[in-house]
Each structure stands twice: as C-alpha cells, then as structure tokens.
Amino acid sequence: MKVDFPVDKRSEKLLQELESDEDVIAINSILLSKRGDDFSNYASIICFCFKEKDLMDLNSVTTMPDKVKIWAKKKMLENDSLFMTFFKHLFSLYSSYSQTEEGLSILGKKRSLFPEVYLYHRIKGLYSYNPKNIVSRDCYVVINDWDTRRDRSKDQGQKIDIGAWDPDKEAGQCYECKVKFYMKEKEHQLKFLEDIRDHSLGKIHVFLASFAPKKVLLRQLMNFFPGRDLSKINIFGIDELKNL
C-alpha cells in the first residue's frame, strides 16, 4: 500500500513563525520534559485556562479539576522554579493578546500548537526505530490513488494534524489534535478521520486527541452528535497522552 503525508510548505513556514515565540518555545520545552501526572497537570492548566483572568485566579476556573488546582497552589507555595517559569511564560503569552473575541481567537491558534507539538514529538519518537518511517505534521494524506489535495475540498478538510506510517509493517496513525474539545460544527473532521481509516483498509488508526479528559470528550461528542457511530475513531484524552 502506498501511503504518504505531504507537508504543506506554506503552513509549515507559518507554524515555524508561530513556534518561534519565546513563550511558546519555553512552554513546549516544559511539556515535552514531563510524563505522567506532572504532564497532565501542566497540560490541564493550558486546557482549562483560556483567558488572562483565568490565570490570575485559578480557583475561579470552575471546569478545572480540583486536583490540578491543589497541585498548582502547592507548586506556587513552594516557589517551584520550573512551575514558576511555566506560569510566567503562559501568563506572558495570554496577556500579549487583547481579551476580546478577536484577540482570544488569535491566542487560540497559539494554544493549539501545544498538543500538536507534544504529540508530533512523541509519535516521532515512537516511529524512530526505522529511518524509512514517515512522520509529518499539518499534512495532506495520500493513500494509493486517493490524494486529499485533489479529492477533497478545503471545506471538507484536506489536512491532518499528524500522520505516521511504517511502510514495512504497513501500519500507521493519524491525529486530529485539540487543546479543549469543541467540534459542534466540525463533523467533517470526524468524517475525514473515518475516510482515512476506510481508504487504508483499517491499516491507519485514527485519533482525536485533546488535553481534556476522555470522559469530557465523549460527553461532548454524544451531545453534539447524538446516535452517531464513533467506533472507527480512537479518543485520546489527557490520561492517554500522559502515558505516551
């Protein structure tokens, strides 16, 4: 089976520009240095805090799990150097945008980088055993004669956040990444993942991944798309990601 994940060069350049931000670099570095509960706690703050005022009073963020609030308070009381560095850069990033709908929309694009970068590096590590393996980010999908650049419109979605393929094992993965999950008007993204799986005859496993808990993702999916069959799509929440 012929599989490729061609990278959109224009998007690649834009991503590089976004990721060159000093705050983004520092936050990504800390996230990638963590595993397990520590990673989960750092990522949860990014997930549940999306405005400057959220960071100013973590206890007021009603959606944030209490265990994360307790952990963050403990780190602050201890003046933990890594946590304080993380918090300083996160606050700097959030406060650099106006707290208007337009400003928060731009901030949202930068926040979306965090799960993408984290997963890209983790998946790249998992596939590093063979130099022939392909791991791409923000990429089109080619499976035999199906090429999403040609066979899907932009409205339908042509690119996936992360694609990985082992040509020897003929096995791969595709990920659509979210910070906080909201897909009420984006059912085409679910259909895209299902199409990838179908065109690969099940050889490419497809994932929705988020910094939110899996139970939250499933609840929202069931609310947005009642009765929809989601059996072809794997759901990864923060607990799955922290163990990658």
C-alpha positions, 0 to 999 in steps of 0.5 A, spaced: 500 500 500 502 506 498 501 511 503 504 518 504 503 525 508 505 531 504 507 537 508 504 543 506 510 548 505 506 554 506 503 552 513 509 549 515 513 556 514 507 559 518 507 554 524 515 555 524 513 563 525 508 561 530 513 556 534 518 561 534 515 565 540 519 565 546 513 563 550 511 558 546 518 555 545 519 555 553 512 552 554 513 546 549 520 545 552 516 544 559 511 539 556 515 535 552 520 534 559 514 531 563 510 524 563 505 522 567 501 526 572 506 532 572 504 532 564 497 532 565 497 537 570 501 542 566 497 540 560 490 541 564 492 548 566 493 550 558 486 546 557 482 549 562 485 556 562 483 560 556 483 567 558 488 572 562 483 572 568 483 565 568 490 565 570 490 570 575 485 566 579 485 559 578 480 557 583 475 561 579 476 556 573 470 552 575 471 546 569 478 545 572 479 539 576 480 540 583 486 536 583 490 540 578 488 546 582 491 543 589 497 541 585 498 548 582 497 552 589 502 547 592 507 548 586 506 556 587 507 555 595 513 552 594 516 557 589 517 551 584 522 554 579 520 550 573 512 551 575 514 558 576 517 559 569 511 555 566 506 560 569 510 566 567 511 564 560 503 562 559 501 568 563 506 572 558 503 569 552 495 570 554 496 577 556 500 579 549 493 578 546 487 583 547 481 579 551 476 580 546 473 575 541 478 577 536 484 577 540 482 570 544 481 567 537 488 569 535 491 566 542 487 560 540 491 558 534 497 559 539 494 554 544 493 549 539 500 548 537 501 545 544 498 538 543 500 538 536 507 539 538 507 534 544 504 529 540 508 530 533 514 529 538 512 523 541 509 519 535 516 521 532 519 518 537 515 512 537 516 511 529 524 512 530 526 505 530 526 505 522 529 511 518 524 509 512 518 511 517 514 517 515 512 522 520 509 529 518 505 534 521 499 539 518 499 534 512 495 532 506 494 524 506 495 520 500 493 513 500 494 509 493 490 513 488 486 517 493 490 524 494 486 529 499 489 535 495 485 533 489 479 529 492 477 533 497 475 540 498 478 545 503 471 545 506 471 538 507 478 538 510 484 536 506 489 536 512 491 532 518 494 534 524 499 528 524 500 522 520 505 516 521 506 510 517 511 504 517 511 502 510 514 495 512 509 493 517 504 497 513 501 500 519 500 507 521 496 513 525 493 519 524 491 525 529 486 530 529 489 534 535 485 539 540 487 543 546 479 543 549 474 539 545 469 543 541 467 540 534 459 542 534 460 544 527 466 540 525 463 533 523 467 533 517 473 532 521 470 526 524 468 524 517 475 525 514 478 521 520 473 515 518 475 516 510 482 515 512 481 509 516 476 506 510 481 508 504 487 504 508 483 498 509 483 499 517 491 499 516 491 507 519 488 508 526 485 514 527 485 519 533 482 525 536 486 527 541 485 533 546 488 535 553 481 534 556 479 528 559 476 522 555 470 522 559 469 530 557 470 528 550 465 523 549 460 527 553 461 532 548 461 528 542 454 524 544 451 531 545 453 534 539 452 528 535 447 524 538 446 516 535 452 517 531 457 511 530 464 513 533 467 506 533 472 507 527 475 513 531 480 512 537 479 518 543 485 520 546 484 524 552 489 527 557 490 520 561 492 517 554 497 522 552 500 522 559 502 515 558 505 516 551 
